[in-house]
């Protein structure tokens, strides 16, 4: 049985804050192209993330680092053209905001102007505070991202759970509060202990959206290709597969090949 949910004509950053205050969970998925975004938006998803995970999912890179700003704008533009309800947030790619607040602002302005997206997401806390301030001062909504930050994978050296130790957990809590005070409208927490994530969610007024952060947060995000089972090598504990599209699609392709080879496709009804 489906869970009844309030119908929103258009999701905004204010909608998400209101949803948190009412105890309504926020749903978030990724999309990188027009066709997938159209389906995801029509399903009633609250937030579509044009993630730098496109580097892995769409381009086959090992990490999120190689994707460029131009490529992110291309993916975001395709998604925005498809949606009529969801809030569309775009990842600032690696190298476009970490070292120079002015470059961070220029990158964010390009995404907003050239793609039509509704906001940007960036990884980090205190170390990117000045970049966040500049972007927010320009009127661009910012979603934060703490915990496991994939753009810093070579610094961490592993994709394991973050903030298990007290020192890192305290830094995460301070960074989350800093992001809220700076003006971020929401924060993604990735692969952190559920108890810590729940503590952060309860201590802040802005929504906390988790991925591998337990159920005590205000919403959840997954990579669409993962939850549909289109990817099959990636099996983290937090991933729930709702379909096995890898097997379904493979079977369909093989049936098509067989029909072509045998002359069963096309039939007389399928030709002019």
TORVOPA-796426 format. One record per residue (C-alpha): residue number from 1; residue in one letter; x, y, z. Coordinates in nm, 2 decimals. Each point is the difference from the previous one (the first is absolute). Last residue first. Layout:
<atoms>
+------+-------+--------+--------+--------+
| nuke | selum |     xx |     yy |     zz |
+------+-------+--------+--------+--------+
|  NUM |     a |      X |      Y |      Z |
...
+------+-------+--------+--------+--------+
</atoms>
This chain:
<atoms>
+------+-------+--------+--------+--------+
| nuke | selum |     xx |     yy |     zz |
+------+-------+--------+--------+--------+
|  272 |     x |   0.52 |  -0.04 |  -4.43 |
|  271 |     x |   0.14 |  -0.24 |   0.25 |
|  270 |     x |  -0.09 |  -0.12 |   0.35 |
|  269 |     x |  -0.32 |  -0.18 |  -0.08 |
|  268 |     x |   0.18 |  -0.21 |  -0.26 |
|  267 |     x |   0.24 |  -0.11 |   0.27 |
|  266 |     x |   0.33 |   0.17 |   0.09 |
|  265 |     x |   0.14 |  -0.19 |   0.17 |
|  264 |     x |  -0.04 |  -0.38 |  -0.01 |
|  263 |     x |   0.28 |  -0.02 |  -0.26 |
|  262 |     x |   0.20 |  -0.24 |   0.22 |
|  261 |     x |   0.29 |   0.23 |   0.05 |
|  260 |     x |  -0.22 |   0.30 |   0.07 |
|  259 |     x |  -0.22 |  -0.19 |   0.24 |
|  258 |     x |   0.30 |  -0.14 |   0.19 |
|  257 |     x |   0.17 |   0.34 |   0.03 |
|  256 |     x |  -0.33 |   0.15 |   0.13 |
|  255 |     x |  -0.03 |  -0.28 |   0.25 |
|  254 |     x |   0.36 |   0.06 |   0.11 |
|  253 |     x |  -0.07 |   0.37 |   0.05 |
|  252 |     x |  -0.31 |  -0.07 |   0.20 |
|  251 |     x |   0.18 |  -0.25 |   0.23 |
|  250 |     x |   0.29 |   0.24 |   0.06 |
|  249 |     x |  -0.25 |   0.28 |   0.08 |
|  248 |     x |  -0.19 |  -0.21 |   0.26 |
|  247 |     x |   0.32 |  -0.14 |   0.15 |
|  246 |     x |   0.16 |   0.34 |   0.05 |
|  245 |     x |  -0.34 |   0.15 |   0.08 |
|  244 |     x |  -0.02 |  -0.20 |   0.32 |
|  243 |     x |  -0.26 |   0.23 |   0.17 |
|  242 |     x |  -0.04 |   0.17 |   0.34 |
|  241 |     x |   0.36 |  -0.05 |   0.11 |
|  240 |     x |   0.06 |   0.12 |   0.35 |
|  239 |     x |   0.35 |   0.15 |   0.06 |
|  238 |     x |   0.11 |   0.08 |   0.35 |
|  237 |     x |   0.22 |  -0.31 |   0.04 |
|  236 |     x |   0.21 |   0.08 |  -0.30 |
|  235 |     x |  -0.03 |  -0.22 |  -0.31 |
|  234 |     x |   0.15 |   0.15 |  -0.32 |
|  233 |     x |   0.07 |  -0.26 |  -0.27 |
|  232 |     x |  -0.36 |  -0.02 |  -0.12 |
|  231 |     x |  -0.08 |   0.34 |  -0.16 |
|  230 |     x |  -0.33 |   0.01 |  -0.17 |
|  229 |     x |  -0.16 |  -0.13 |   0.32 |
|  228 |     x |  -0.26 |   0.27 |   0.02 |
|  227 |     x |   0.14 |   0.12 |   0.33 |
|  226 |     x |   0.35 |   0.03 |  -0.14 |
|  225 |     x |  -0.10 |   0.19 |  -0.32 |
|  224 |     x |  -0.20 |   0.24 |   0.20 |
|  223 |     x |   0.28 |   0.09 |   0.24 |
|  222 |     x |  -0.16 |   0.02 |   0.34 |
|  221 |     x |  -0.12 |   0.28 |   0.22 |
|  220 |     x |  -0.19 |  -0.01 |   0.33 |
|  219 |     x |  -0.19 |   0.25 |   0.21 |
|  218 |     x |  -0.03 |   0.17 |   0.34 |
|  217 |     x |   0.25 |  -0.21 |   0.19 |
|  216 |     x |  -0.06 |  -0.27 |   0.26 |
|  215 |     x |  -0.02 |  -0.28 |  -0.26 |
|  214 |     x |   0.37 |  -0.08 |  -0.03 |
|  213 |     x |   0.29 |   0.19 |  -0.15 |
|  212 |     x |   0.09 |  -0.21 |  -0.31 |
|  211 |     x |  -0.13 |   0.28 |  -0.22 |
|  210 |     x |  -0.17 |   0.26 |   0.22 |
|  209 |     x |  -0.18 |   0.32 |  -0.05 |
|  208 |     x |   0.01 |   0.25 |   0.29 |
|  207 |     x |  -0.27 |   0.27 |  -0.02 |
|  206 |     x |   0.07 |   0.34 |   0.15 |
|  205 |     x |  -0.10 |   0.08 |   0.36 |
|  204 |     x |   0.30 |  -0.17 |   0.15 |
|  203 |     x |   0.05 |  -0.20 |   0.33 |
|  202 |     x |  -0.24 |  -0.29 |  -0.09 |
|  201 |     x |   0.17 |  -0.07 |  -0.33 |
|  200 |     x |   0.35 |   0.01 |   0.15 |
|  199 |     x |  -0.10 |  -0.24 |   0.27 |
|  198 |     x |  -0.16 |  -0.23 |  -0.25 |
|  197 |     x |   0.31 |   0.00 |  -0.21 |
|  196 |     x |   0.22 |  -0.08 |   0.30 |
|  195 |     x |  -0.22 |  -0.30 |   0.10 |
|  194 |     x |  -0.01 |  -0.13 |  -0.36 |
|  193 |     x |   0.38 |  -0.01 |  -0.03 |
|  192 |     x |   0.12 |   0.19 |  -0.31 |
|  191 |     x |   0.00 |  -0.11 |  -0.36 |
|  190 |     x |  -0.11 |   0.32 |  -0.17 |
|  189 |     x |  -0.18 |   0.29 |   0.17 |
|  188 |     x |  -0.16 |   0.24 |  -0.25 |
|  187 |     x |  -0.08 |   0.34 |   0.14 |
|  186 |     x |  -0.29 |   0.24 |  -0.06 |
|  185 |     x |  -0.08 |   0.37 |  -0.05 |
|  184 |     x |   0.35 |   0.13 |   0.04 |
|  183 |     x |   0.00 |   0.34 |   0.17 |
|  182 |     x |   0.34 |   0.05 |   0.17 |
|  181 |     x |  -0.16 |  -0.09 |   0.33 |
|  180 |     x |  -0.12 |  -0.34 |  -0.14 |
|  179 |     x |   0.34 |  -0.07 |  -0.15 |
|  178 |     x |   0.18 |   0.09 |   0.33 |
|  177 |     x |  -0.24 |  -0.23 |   0.19 |
|  176 |     x |   0.09 |  -0.29 |  -0.23 |
|  175 |     x |   0.37 |   0.08 |   0.02 |
|  174 |     x |  -0.02 |  -0.01 |   0.38 |
|  173 |     x |  -0.18 |  -0.33 |   0.00 |
|  172 |     x |   0.25 |  -0.14 |  -0.25 |
|  171 |     x |   0.30 |   0.12 |   0.20 |
|  170 |     x |  -0.15 |  -0.17 |   0.31 |
|  169 |     x |  -0.04 |  -0.33 |  -0.19 |
|  168 |     x |   0.36 |   0.03 |  -0.13 |
|  167 |     x |   0.14 |   0.03 |   0.35 |
|  166 |     x |  -0.23 |  -0.26 |   0.15 |
|  165 |     x |   0.09 |  -0.28 |  -0.25 |
|  164 |     x |  -0.26 |  -0.15 |  -0.22 |
|  163 |     x |  -0.02 |   0.32 |  -0.21 |
|  162 |     x |   0.02 |  -0.17 |  -0.34 |
|  161 |     x |  -0.11 |  -0.34 |  -0.13 |
|  160 |     x |   0.24 |  -0.15 |  -0.25 |
|  159 |     x |   0.06 |   0.13 |  -0.36 |
|  158 |     x |   0.38 |  -0.02 |   0.04 |
|  157 |     x |   0.31 |   0.21 |  -0.04 |
|  156 |     x |  -0.14 |   0.29 |   0.19 |
|  155 |     x |   0.20 |   0.26 |  -0.18 |
|  154 |     x |  -0.02 |  -0.18 |  -0.33 |
|  153 |     x |  -0.38 |  -0.02 |   0.05 |
|  152 |     x |  -0.04 |   0.37 |   0.05 |
|  151 |     x |  -0.25 |   0.05 |  -0.28 |
|  150 |     x |  -0.19 |  -0.30 |   0.14 |
|  149 |     x |  -0.09 |   0.19 |   0.32 |
|  148 |     x |  -0.08 |  -0.26 |   0.27 |
|  147 |     x |  -0.14 |   0.21 |   0.28 |
|  146 |     x |  -0.13 |   0.34 |  -0.11 |
|  145 |     x |  -0.19 |   0.15 |  -0.30 |
|  144 |     x |  -0.16 |   0.34 |   0.00 |
|  143 |     x |  -0.29 |   0.12 |  -0.22 |
|  142 |     x |   0.04 |   0.36 |  -0.12 |
|  141 |     x |  -0.26 |   0.23 |  -0.14 |
|  140 |     x |   0.13 |   0.28 |  -0.23 |
|  139 |     x |  -0.09 |   0.35 |   0.09 |
|  138 |     x |   0.34 |   0.15 |  -0.08 |
|  137 |     x |   0.07 |   0.03 |   0.38 |
|  136 |     x |  -0.06 |  -0.37 |   0.02 |
|  135 |     x |   0.28 |  -0.07 |  -0.25 |
|  134 |     x |   0.24 |   0.24 |   0.18 |
|  133 |     x |  -0.08 |  -0.15 |   0.34 |
|  132 |     x |   0.04 |  -0.36 |  -0.12 |
|  131 |     x |   0.35 |   0.08 |  -0.14 |
|  130 |     x |   0.10 |   0.17 |   0.32 |
|  129 |     x |  -0.10 |  -0.31 |   0.21 |
|  128 |     x |   0.18 |  -0.25 |  -0.22 |
|  127 |     x |   0.25 |  -0.12 |   0.26 |
|  126 |     x |  -0.26 |   0.02 |   0.28 |
|  125 |     x |  -0.22 |  -0.27 |  -0.15 |
|  124 |     x |   0.05 |  -0.21 |  -0.31 |
|  123 |     x |  -0.17 |  -0.12 |  -0.32 |
|  122 |     x |  -0.21 |   0.22 |  -0.23 |
|  121 |     x |  -0.36 |  -0.01 |  -0.12 |
|  120 |     x |  -0.16 |   0.26 |  -0.24 |
|  119 |     x |  -0.34 |   0.15 |  -0.04 |
|  118 |     x |  -0.31 |   0.03 |  -0.22 |
|  117 |     x |   0.14 |  -0.11 |  -0.34 |
|  116 |     x |  -0.06 |   0.21 |  -0.31 |
|  115 |     x |   0.30 |  -0.16 |  -0.17 |
|  114 |     x |   0.20 |   0.29 |  -0.14 |
|  113 |     x |  -0.09 |   0.27 |   0.25 |
|  112 |     x |   0.00 |  -0.21 |   0.32 |
|  111 |     x |   0.30 |  -0.21 |  -0.09 |
|  110 |     x |   0.20 |   0.29 |  -0.13 |
|  109 |     x |  -0.08 |   0.20 |   0.32 |
|  108 |     x |   0.12 |  -0.29 |   0.21 |
|  107 |     x |   0.33 |  -0.02 |  -0.18 |
|  106 |     x |   0.06 |   0.37 |   0.02 |
|  105 |     x |  -0.08 |   0.00 |   0.37 |
|  104 |     x |   0.24 |  -0.29 |   0.07 |
|  103 |     x |   0.27 |   0.18 |  -0.21 |
|  102 |     x |  -0.04 |   0.30 |   0.23 |
|  101 |     x |   0.02 |  -0.21 |   0.31 |
|  100 |     x |   0.33 |  -0.15 |  -0.12 |
|   99 |     x |   0.16 |  -0.33 |   0.10 |
|   98 |     x |  -0.29 |  -0.25 |   0.04 |
|   97 |     x |  -0.25 |   0.14 |  -0.24 |
|   96 |     x |   0.03 |  -0.13 |  -0.36 |
|   95 |     x |   0.27 |  -0.27 |   0.06 |
|   94 |     x |  -0.23 |  -0.29 |   0.06 |
|   93 |     x |  -0.35 |   0.05 |  -0.15 |
|   92 |     x |  -0.27 |   0.23 |   0.14 |
|   91 |     x |  -0.29 |  -0.25 |   0.04 |
|   90 |     x |  -0.33 |   0.11 |  -0.14 |
|   89 |     x |  -0.34 |   0.03 |   0.17 |
|   88 |     x |  -0.33 |  -0.03 |  -0.17 |
|   87 |     x |  -0.32 |   0.04 |   0.21 |
|   86 |     x |  -0.26 |  -0.22 |  -0.15 |
|   85 |     x |  -0.34 |   0.10 |  -0.15 |
|   84 |     x |   0.01 |   0.06 |  -0.38 |
|   83 |     x |   0.32 |  -0.17 |  -0.11 |
|   82 |     x |   0.14 |  -0.11 |  -0.33 |
|   81 |     x |   0.18 |   0.31 |  -0.13 |
|   80 |     x |   0.17 |   0.03 |   0.34 |
|   79 |     x |   0.15 |  -0.35 |  -0.04 |
|   78 |     x |   0.17 |   0.07 |  -0.34 |
|   77 |     x |   0.13 |   0.34 |   0.12 |
|   76 |     x |   0.15 |  -0.18 |   0.31 |
|   75 |     x |   0.18 |  -0.26 |  -0.21 |
|   74 |     x |   0.16 |   0.27 |  -0.23 |
|   73 |     x |   0.08 |   0.23 |   0.30 |
|   72 |     x |   0.17 |  -0.29 |   0.17 |
|   71 |     x |   0.20 |  -0.07 |  -0.31 |
|   70 |     x |   0.11 |   0.36 |  -0.03 |
|   69 |     x |   0.10 |   0.01 |   0.36 |
|   68 |     x |   0.23 |  -0.31 |  -0.05 |
|   67 |     x |  -0.02 |  -0.36 |   0.11 |
|   66 |     x |   0.34 |  -0.15 |   0.09 |
|   65 |     x |  -0.04 |   0.00 |   0.38 |
|   64 |     x |  -0.31 |  -0.22 |   0.05 |
|   63 |     x |   0.21 |  -0.32 |   0.03 |
|   62 |     x |   0.06 |  -0.32 |  -0.20 |
|   61 |     x |  -0.12 |   0.16 |  -0.32 |
|   60 |     x |  -0.26 |  -0.18 |  -0.21 |
|   59 |     x |  -0.15 |   0.31 |  -0.17 |
|   58 |     x |  -0.37 |  -0.02 |   0.08 |
|   57 |     x |   0.00 |  -0.18 |   0.34 |
|   56 |     x |   0.34 |   0.09 |   0.13 |
|   55 |     x |   0.04 |   0.37 |  -0.11 |
|   54 |     x |  -0.37 |   0.03 |   0.02 |
|   53 |     x |   0.06 |  -0.04 |   0.37 |
|   52 |     x |   0.07 |   0.37 |  -0.02 |
|   51 |     x |  -0.37 |   0.01 |   0.09 |
|   50 |     x |  -0.29 |   0.16 |  -0.18 |
|   49 |     x |  -0.21 |  -0.04 |   0.31 |
|   48 |     x |  -0.37 |  -0.01 |  -0.05 |
|   47 |     x |  -0.21 |   0.10 |   0.30 |
|   46 |     x |  -0.36 |  -0.07 |   0.11 |
|   45 |     x |  -0.07 |  -0.31 |  -0.21 |
|   44 |     x |  -0.36 |  -0.03 |  -0.13 |
|   43 |     x |   0.04 |  -0.28 |  -0.25 |
|   42 |     x |  -0.03 |   0.25 |  -0.29 |
|   41 |     x |   0.33 |   0.16 |   0.11 |
|   40 |     x |   0.18 |  -0.33 |  -0.01 |
|   39 |     x |  -0.15 |  -0.09 |  -0.34 |
|   38 |     x |   0.09 |   0.33 |  -0.15 |
|   37 |     x |   0.34 |   0.00 |   0.16 |
|   36 |     x |   0.08 |  -0.34 |  -0.16 |
|   35 |     x |  -0.09 |   0.12 |  -0.35 |
|   34 |     x |   0.17 |   0.34 |   0.03 |
|   33 |     x |   0.34 |  -0.11 |   0.13 |
|   32 |     x |   0.21 |   0.00 |   0.32 |
|   31 |     x |  -0.24 |  -0.10 |   0.28 |
|   30 |     x |   0.05 |  -0.06 |   0.37 |
|   29 |     x |  -0.26 |  -0.07 |   0.26 |
|   28 |     x |  -0.14 |   0.18 |   0.30 |
|   27 |     x |  -0.30 |  -0.06 |   0.23 |
|   26 |     x |  -0.07 |   0.22 |   0.30 |
|   25 |     x |  -0.18 |  -0.13 |   0.31 |
|   24 |     x |  -0.29 |   0.19 |   0.14 |
|   23 |     x |   0.05 |   0.09 |   0.37 |
|   22 |     x |  -0.19 |   0.33 |  -0.03 |
|   21 |     x |   0.30 |   0.22 |   0.07 |
|   20 |     x |   0.20 |  -0.22 |  -0.24 |
|   19 |     x |  -0.25 |   0.05 |  -0.28 |
|   18 |     x |   0.00 |   0.37 |   0.05 |
|   17 |     x |   0.37 |   0.01 |  -0.04 |
|   16 |     x |  -0.03 |  -0.20 |  -0.32 |
|   15 |     x |  -0.28 |   0.23 |  -0.13 |
|   14 |     x |   0.22 |   0.30 |   0.06 |
|   13 |     x |   0.26 |  -0.13 |  -0.23 |
|   12 |     x |  -0.26 |  -0.04 |  -0.26 |
|   11 |     x |  -0.22 |  -0.29 |  -0.13 |
|   10 |     x |  -0.27 |   0.09 |  -0.24 |
|    9 |     x |  -0.37 |  -0.11 |  -0.01 |
|    8 |     x |   0.04 |  -0.17 |   0.34 |
|    7 |     x |  -0.22 |  -0.30 |   0.07 |
|    6 |     x |   0.01 |  -0.11 |   0.36 |
|    5 |     x |   0.09 |  -0.37 |   0.05 |
|    4 |     x |  -0.20 |  -0.31 |   0.06 |
|    3 |     x |   0.22 |  -0.31 |   0.04 |
|    2 |     x |  -0.04 |  -0.26 |  -0.27 |
|    1 |     x |  -0.14 |  -0.34 |   0.09 |
+------+-------+--------+--------+--------+
</atoms>
